[in-house]
Amino acid sequence: MVVEGCRSHGAPEAAMALRFISKDPNTDGANCPTAWVDEATQELVFQGRKADEETQAECLESGPIPDYETVVRLPLSMVAAIREACDVAERAAVR
């Protein structure tokens, strides 16, 4: 899967290849939380629900959220996918 977009700090970049890890196993497979790994940059990429204003306000207590970042919510059913994504990213970093 190739996704075009931006990386850290909002800098435009060329297309990146993402390794699909998993969709939320507790959903129907459509429009659900998903995990990928960009093995070239060792970055984790997640799709999740946008955090509501209350959650964002609570997160802001720890520091600012730059315009090029966001807060998303992932269900606990995604823990195994997140662990797998972390393992894949770490293996890519060792190469």
N, C-alpha and C positions, 0 to 999 in steps of 0.2 A: 504494500500500500504506500503510495506516495502522497504526501500532503504538502502543499505550498503554504508558506506562512512566515512568521517572524519567530525569532528566538529571544533569548534573554535581553532585557533592556530595550525591547521594541525595535531592534535593528532588523531591517528587511534582509531576507536571505533567499538563496535559491531553494529549490525543492529539497525536502529531506525524506529519507526513507524511514518509515516507522515499522517496528515489529509489533504486530497485534499480539496481545497477551490474553485478554479475556473480557467478556461482557459480564455484567452482574448475573450470577446464576439464579437469582430469585426474580427475574423478570422474563418477559416474553421474547427478549432478544432485540426488540426495536426501541429506539429512543431511550436507551438505558445507560447507566454508568459503564465506562469502558476504560481499560488500561492498555497503554502502548509503551514501548521503549524506543528511543532514538539511540541506536547502538553507536553511531558515529560520534555523538556528543555525550553519551552516557547520561541522557536526561530522561526522566519519567514524564509521560504525558497522560493526563487523565481527563475524561469527560464525566461530569457530574452535575447535580442540580446547582443552579446559582444560589449562593448564600443570600438569605434575606437580609434586610437592613439591620435587624437586631443582631444577627450573627456577625455581620461586617463591623458594626459598632463595637461589639465585644472584642473582635480581632484587632481593631484599631487601638485598643488599650495597650497592646504589646508593641505598637509602632505603626508608622504609616503604610498604606498599601499604594504603591506607585500606580500611575495610570496604565502601565503596561502589564500589570499583574491583576489577578482576581482571586477570590476565595470561592471554592466549590465544596459541596458536601458529597461524601461517598458513604454508602451504607456499610455496615460491618460485614455484610456478605461479600464485600470486595477485598477483605483482608488477604485471602489466599492469592488473589490476582496481584495485589500490591506486593506481597512477598516475592512472588514469581518475577514481577517486573524488576524488583530490586536485585534479585539474583542474576537476571539477564544483563542488567546494566553493569553490575560488578564484573561479570565474566567478560563483557565487552571491554571494560577498562583494563583488564589484565592482558589482553592480546597484544 
